[in-house]
Amino acid sequence: MALALFLIIVAIVLGIVGVVAKGLLYLLFTGVAVLVVAMVISAVRFRRGGRSPNR
């Protein structure tokens, strides 16, 4: 869960920098890509539920 939250924070920072800094629009797109990856990771962990694989 910490990884997904970290990726979401990184995506927000990259998005803000990409919008504010002139000529760095690629950072916005990178932020969106990181956000999508974070959402996929969260969805996979959520679908598995709280079960551990050893039980």
Residue, then its C-alpha position, 0 to 999 in steps of 0.5 A: m500500500a505504501l508503494a501505491l501511495f508513494l507513486i500517487i504522490v510522485a504523480i501529483v508532483l510530476g503533474i504540478v511541475g509539468v503544468v507550471a514549468k514552461g516547456l516541461l509538458y512531458l512531465l505532465f504525461t509522465g505523471v499521468a502514466v505513473l498515476v495509471v501504474a499506481m491505480v493498477i497496482s492498487a486495483v490488483r492489491f484490492r482484488r486480492g483482498g486482505r488474505s495472505p497467500n500462506r493461509 
